[in-house]
Amino acid sequence: MSKPIVLPFSLFALLGLGASLSLNACVSSPNTQPSGLNASSEESAAPSHALEALTILPAHQGLGSANDQRAQAFYLLMQAELAGQKGKVLEAGKLYLQAAQLSRDPRTAERAVKIALLARDSATSEQALALWIELEPQNEERWPLEVLSAVRQQNDALALKLITQNLPAKNPERKERYQQILAVLVHEGPSILPVLHQLAQTQVNDADAWFTLAQAALSFKETDSARAALRKTIHLDPTYKDAYLLLAESYFSQKDSVAGVDVLYDMVQQFPKDQRLRMTYARALHEAGRTQDARDLLSKMLQKSPNDQDLRFAVALLAMESGDFNAAERELKILHRQKDRAATTAYYLGRLAEQRGQNDAALRWYAQTQGTEFATEALLRMAQIDMSAGRMPAARDRLAQARALSPTDEERVRFYLLEAQLLRQSEHIQEAYDLIQQALNEVPGEPDLLYSRALLSEQLGLFAQSEADLRAILAQDPSNPEALNALGFTLAERNVKLDEAYALISQSLQLDPKSAATMDSMGWVLYRQGKLSEAETYLRQAFALDQDAEIAGHLVEVLAAQQRHAEARKLLDEALKRDPHDTSLLKLDARLRAEAPLQP
């Protein structure tokens, strides 16, 4: 079955087409259907005989009476509609053209042009366009389609002529027309750039023409050409704000914050009274690492505009991020007096109190966000505070409240996972497992929940469940590197299906070659296969990236297996200093001491 052609939205808008073709939108149909046409029958739903070789009729060829011609035209329109609904846009365009030639109706000809352009059927669109021009020579709305047709014929001269003829004299209208041209042509690819460059050259003193060229060039990653056109735009019109902003963005998008900030500085000098631009400039300074310059600028602005609450909020957040908690608190408390700012500032005052280590004060501030957009995030912060204080029931209750407030499955899953993480950290593994099971009952098959249950199942010794969950994730997403690694490691840990484990981990490592966890898994499966030298190589690479207790333990195992007891003891002692309470390291230490002294 052929798939419907999907067209970018702007071109749909240009062509005046909706998601499906509508007969009523394009023709005035007779009050009765032709005899023998049953809209509900399978034959009329799929008139295959009409969608095969089509004969395009000469413009004035008669086919019987006028009523016969109208009936045949309507029948063709019905077939065109059905073809369009089935995604057979190419056939629909040809049918509309045949109907237009019979009916001599300009609206049907227009429809044929649009559908043929949609199908990229140049031959049909050219015939339909010629017919439409013949039937309605003075139509003022047709020119964008003529331009599009000319570009597709690679007739740049005609496209340029049509655009130039249809440019209004007045500036506001000209700017809109340029944007209309861009919307028509941008989906044709980089081949439109020569046309737009010629257009700018013919309208050499028109800033909008150069700006349009810059927009198109940026769309196709022609950054140097775009910047040259933007500088030309600014030269012609130093008050062209959009040109400054687009030029700055062209630098920021390539991580050149210095050049981007310089452009915004020039813009601020050109528009010294524009507060919004100054705030944009301040944000750019901050993102470029010039935070103190940003704070100084915003502070001066606030002195001149003390009633600008957005500006005061920006000052507060920047002070908070800079570690100037006193200044942040001062500005936030001023804002907190405003009713419409109370919930927002309460949340950030809570964050501020947390950063100061004042958790009780943070809880009081967060409590003031109930019933607002900050409620769920505040509950999360409160749960983390409760957890750090050992108040597990309170933490779980707050996360349950957050789930109840969450409007989407995605949000609820997030809070389920956080609660399960808290339970795992406190070694309440069975409770965490039961919680994730509850979540999966609500959102069956959700990959993150399956992954969490797989890890918990492993800890509980439910190896079949763990393997089944990981395979279920891979059935949905065969290239999921985390699931590939987890399944491979699970098999290696159980010392079963080692060839499959190696293949899974290898695939994961190809997808994420810098993952310390996957390098560790590769080292472990090689250890299980008796390839100790190769195992050590991967484990040392993993350990260099992440001195995790589990990775350290695996490397100790490999060194001990090679009878390198002194190295193994030294590494294990260092790992125990970093993680003195790690259960796996303590068990490894006890086992190796019992088996044989590691010290020389």
N, C-alpha and C positions, 0 to 999 in steps of 0.2 A: 504493500500500500504506500503510495506517495505521501510525503509529509507536506502540510501547508507551508507556503513560503512565509517567512516571518520578516517583516520590513521594519526598520527603525521607526520610532514613533513620529519623529518630525516629518519624515516623508509620507507616512500615513496621513498626517494632518494636511500636508500640502496637497495630496491627491484627493482629499476629502473622503477617505475610505475608513470604514469602521472595521471591527474584528471580522465581520462577514459581509459579503456583498448583499446589498438590499435593492431588490427590484423597485420597490415603491419610491426609493430615493432618486431614481434616475429616469423613470418613464411615467407617462400618463397612460395606464393600461385601459383596455376596453372593459366595460362592465361585466361582460361574460367571457368565459374561457372558450377557446375553440373546441368544437365537438370532438369527443374522443380523448381529451387531455384530462387525466385523473391525477391530481397532485399527490394523492396518497398511494398510488400504485407503484410497484417496484419498477415498472418500465419507465414511468415519468421521473422517478427518483434517480434513475441512472440511465439516461438515454444514450447508451453507448454508441448507437449508430450515428448520432450527431457529433460525437467527439472524435471521430476518426478523420479521414481526409476531408478537409473543408474546401469548398469552392467559393472564393470571394467573388461576389457578383459585380459587374460593371455598375457604375453609379446610376445610370438611367434605364437599366434594363427592366422592362415590365414583366410581371409574372401574373397575368390574369387581371382580375378586377382589383380596384383599390381595397375593397374589403379583404380579398384574398391576400394582398400584400401586407395589410395590417395584421391579419391573423398569423401569417408566416413570421412577420417581424416579432410579434408577441411571443410566439412559440420559441423563436431563437433566444429571446430575452430570458424566458423561463429556463432554457437549457444553460444559458450563461450563468444565471443565478445558481443553479444546482452545481455547476462545475466549480464556481467560486467557493461555495460552501464546502465542497470536498477538497479544497486546496488546489484544484487544477486551474491555476490562474492563467497559464498559457492558453489553454483551450477557451477559457472564459473571455479573454481579450479578443480572440478571433471571432467568437460568436457575437460579441457586442459589435464588432466592426461589421459583420455581415448583416446584423439587424439594423445598424445605422445606414448602411447602403440601401437597404430596402425601404426604411421608413423616412429617410432624409431628415431625421430629427437631430438637431445640433446637440441636445443633451445626451442622446445615446452615443453620438460620436465622441463627445467629451468623455463619457464613461469608458468608451473603448480605448481612448488615449491613456487614461489613468491606469486602467487594468493592464494594458500592454506594457506601460512603463514599469508597473509593479512587477510584471513577469520578466522584465528586461528583454522583451521581444521587439527588437528594433524595427524589423520589417513591418509588423502590424502597427506599431506606434506611429511610424512615419506615414503609413497609409491613412490611419485614423486621424492624425493631426492634419494632413492635407485636406481630408474631407471636412473636418470641423472648420478649418479656415475658409473653405469654400462656402459652407452653409452659414457661417457666422463670422464674417471678416472683421467686424469691429469689436469683438470681445476683448475687453481690457484686462481680464483676469487670467488670460491664457499664457501670457508671456513666460512665467516661470517654467511651465511645461515645455515650451519651445526651447528655452535655454537648456534644460535638462536633456532634451532630445538632441540638440546640437552638440553638447559635450559628449554624449555617448557615441555620436557619429564622428567624434574627434574633429569637429568643425569649430575650432576655437574662434576663428574670425567671426562666424555667424553668432556664436554665443556672446562674444564681446559686443557685437553690434546690437543684439537684442537687449542686453543689460543696459548699455549706454542709452539706448532709446527710451528705456523705461525708468531712468533715474529722475526723480522729482527735482525741481529747482530748489525747494526750501530744505533747510538743513534737518529739522526733526524728521521729516518724511524720508529724506535721503538715508539717514541712519537706519531707520526701520527697513528700508528697501535693501540696504546692504546686508542686514541680518537675515532678511528673507532669502537673498541670494545664497548666503552661506548655508542656511538650513536646507536649501534645495540641493546644493552641490557637495556638501561635506562627506556624504556617504558614498561618493563616487571614488574616493581614494586620492592619493597624492597627485594624480594626473590633473586635478583641477588647479593646482598651484600656478602653472604657467598662465592660465586664463586670468586668475585673480591678480597675478603680477602685472600682466598687460593692462588690466583694468586700473590698477593703481598708477601705472605709468601714464595712462591716458587722463586720469584724474589726479595729476601730480600734486596739486595743492589741496586735495581733499583728505583731511585727516581720517575720516571714516573709511575711506577706501584702503588706506594703509593699515588701519586697525583690523579690518576684515581679513586682509592678507595675513596679518600676524596671527589672528585666531586660527585660521586654517593651517598655517605652518606649524603652530604648536600642536594641533590635533594630530599631525603626522610626524611629530618629533623632530621637525626641522627647526631646531632651537636657534641657531645662528641667524637664519633668515627671519625668524619671528622677532628676535630682538632688534635686528636692523629695522624692520618695519615699525616696531613699537617706538624706537627712538625717532624715526621719521615722523610718526604720529605726534609725539610730544613736541618735536621741533615746530611742526605746523600749528599745533594747538597746545600750548603749555598748561592749559586748564583741563586737559583730558584725563580725568581721574582714573577711568578704567584702564587706560594705557599704562599709567604708573603701576597700578596694582597687578596687572598681568605681567608686566616686565619684572616686577619684584618676585612674583610667584614663579616665574621661569627660573630664577636663581635659587629660590628656596627649595623648589622641587628637585634640584640637583645638588642640594646640601651646600650651596655656596651662600651661606648666611651673610657674609661680609658684603658681597655685592648687593644682595637683596636689601639689607639694611641701608646701604648707601642710596638706593633708589627711593626707598621710603623717606629718607631724610630730605632728599630733593623735593619730594611730594609735600612734606610737611612745610617746607619753606615756601612752596607755591601756594599752600592753603593754610596760612597761619591761624585762622580762626576755626578750623574744622576739628572739633574735639574728638570725633570718632576716628579720624585719621591719626590723630596723635596717640590715641589708645592702641590702634593697630601698630603704630611705630614702636610704642612701649613694649607690646607683646613680642615684637620681632627682636628688639634689643635683648629682652629676657631670654628668648630662645637661642639667641646667638651668644649667650654667656655673659652679656653685659647687664647683669641684673641691677647693679647699683645705678647705672645710667638710667635704666628703666624706672627705678624707684624715684630717682631725682626728678625725672620728667613728670611722672604722675603726681608727685607731691606738689610741684609747682602748679600743675593744672588744677589740683584740688584747692589750693589756696585761692585761685581765681574763680573757681566754681564750687563753693562749699556745699551747695544744695544738689550737686550731681551725685545721686546715690550709686549709680553704676560705677562711676569713677572711684568713689570711696570704697566700694566693694573690691575693685581691682587693686587699690592701694593695700587693703587689708590682706588679701590673698598673697600678694607679692611679698609683703612683710612677713607673713606666716611662713612662706616657702623659703625665705632668706634666713629664718631663725630669729627674727626680731619679734618675739612673742608679745612684748609689751605694746609695741606699735600696732600689731595685728589686733590684740585684745581691745585697745582703745577704739579703733575704727569699727570693729564688729559690734561693740556695745552701743556705739552711737547709732549704727544701723538697726540694732535690735529694738530700738524705740519705735521704729516704723512698723506698723502692723503687717504690712505686706512683705516685710523682710524678716519677720520674727523667726519663722521656721528655718529659713535658710541660714541665718546667722547663728541660731541655736545649734544647728548641726556643726557648723565650723568652729564655734566656741567649744563644743564637745571635743572635736578633733584637736583643738589647741590645748585643752586641758589634758588630753591623753598624752600629747607630746611633752607636756610638762610633768608627766607622771602623776597627775591629780585625777585618778580614776573615779573617785566618788563624785567629784565635780563634773566630770565628763558624763557620768550616768544621769545626773540631774539635767544637764543641758540636752542630752539626747532624748530624754523623756518628753521634752517640749515639742518634739517633732511629730507626735502622734497625729494621725489623720492627715498627714501632708505627704508630698512626693518624696520626702527624705525619710519616711518612717521605716521602710524596709532596710535601708542602709544603716540607719541608726540602730535598729534591732540587731543587725549583724555586729556592729561595733560593740554594743552592750553585751552580746553573747561572748565575744572574744575577751572582754574584760572579766566577765563572770568565770570563764574557763581558766584564765590566768590566775584567778583567785581560788580556784578549786571548787567553784559553785556549779558543778555539772548540771543538776536539775534545772537551775535557773537559766543556764546557757541553752539547754535544749528547749526549754519553754519559749525563750525568745526566738529561736530559729523556727519553731513551729508557728509562732505568730507571724514571722516574716513570710513563711510559705503560704499561710492563709491570705496574706495581703497581696501575694504575687499574682499578676493577671495572666501570666503565660506559663506553659509547661517548662519553657527554658529557664525561667526564673525559679520555679519550684524545684527543678532538678538541681540548680545551683545550690540552693539552701539545703537540700537533702545531702548533697555531696559534702558540704561544709560540716554539717552535723556528723556525718559518718567519719569525717576526718578527725573531728574532736574526739569521737568515741575511740577511734583507733589509737590516737596519741595517748589516751588514758588507758589503753589496753582493754577496752570493753569491746572485744572483737565480735562476740556473738550478738551484742546489741546493735553494733554497726551493721552486721550482716542482716539482721531482721529489719532494720530501718531501710536498707537499700532494697530488700525484697518488697517492702511496702511501696517504695517509690516505683519499682518496676511494675507493680500491679496497677499503678496509676498511669504510668507512661511506658507501656510494654516495648521492649526492644531498643530502648534509648541507649546509644553506644557508651556514653560516659558512665551510666549506671551499670551496664553490663561489665565494663572494665573494672569498676569499683568492686562489684560482687565477685569477679574473678580473683582479684587480689585477696579479698577477705576469705573466699573459699579456700585459697591456698593456705592461708594462715590457720584455718580450721581443719585442714586435712581433707577437705572435700575436693579432691583432685579432679574427679570426673566433672563436677560442676564448673570448676575453674576452666578446664579445657573446653567444655561445651560453650561457655560464655565467650571465651576468646575466639573460638571458631565462628560463633554467631556474629561477632563484630567483623571478622574478616569476610564473612559471606556478604555483609553490607558494603564493606570497604576493603578490598583485597590488598590495597597499598597503604594500609594504616601502619606506620612504622612502630608505634607503641605496642599495638596488639601483636604484630609479628614478633617483636622482641620478647614480649611477655610470654607468649605461647612457647617460643623456642626455649626461653629460660626455664619455664615450668617443666618442660620435658627433660631438659638437661639436669635440673635439680632432682628430678625423680629418677634420673639415669635410665630413661626409656626413649625409644624412637630417636636415637641420637643423630642419625642421618637427617631426619626431618627437622630436628631442632637446629642443626647446623645450617640447613637450607633456609629456614625461616629467619634465623639471626643474620645470615649473609644478606638476605633481601632487605631486612630492616637497616643494616649498615649501609647498603647502597643508597637507600632513601635518605638516611640521616647519618652521614659519615663522621660527624663530629660529636656524636652522642656518647658520653662516658658510660652511660648505663648499657648501651648496646655493645660497646667495646668490652665491658665487663662480662656480658653474657657470652660473647664470642670466646673470650678467654676461658670461661667456665665450661662451655661445651667442648672445647679443645682439651681441657683438663680431663673431662669425663672420657674423652676418646683416647687418652693416654699420650697426647701430643703436648708434652710439658713445655718444651722450648717455645713453641708457637703460642701456647697459652700465656706464658710469662710475658711475651712481647705485647700482646693485647692488654693484659692486665696492667702492665706498667704504663701504657698509653692512657688507659682509663684513669689510673691513680694520679697521673700527672695533671689531668683535667679536674678531678674531683677526689679529694682524700676522704671519701665516704667510708664508713666503718665496714660495710659489706664488701666493697671493693678491696679494702685492706685485708679483710679476712680471706678472700679468695686468693690474693697474692701470697699470703702467708701459707695457705694450703699447698700452692704450687711449689713454693720454695722448699717447704718441708718434704714434699714428695720427691724432690731432687736431692734430698739429704743435705741441703744447705741450711743447717739448723741455726747457725749464728745469725745469718741474714734474716731468717724467719723470726727469731726471737727479738731482734732489734726492731723490726717492723711492727711486730705485735705489741711490744711494749710502748712504742710511740703511738700506736693507734689507741691503746687503752688509756694513755694520758689524755688524748683528745676526747675520747668517749668512754669514760671510766664505768659507765653504767650500761653500756650496750650489751644486751643479752647474748647476741650471737658471738661477739668477741670474747666474752667471759666463758661461754661454753667451749669455744675453740681453745682458749688458753688452758682450761681444765683438762680437756681431752688430750691435748698434745703433751701436757706435763705427765699425764697418766701413762701415755703410750711410751714416751721416751723423753729424757731431758733434752731440752733444746739448746742449752748452753754447752759450749765446747768443754 
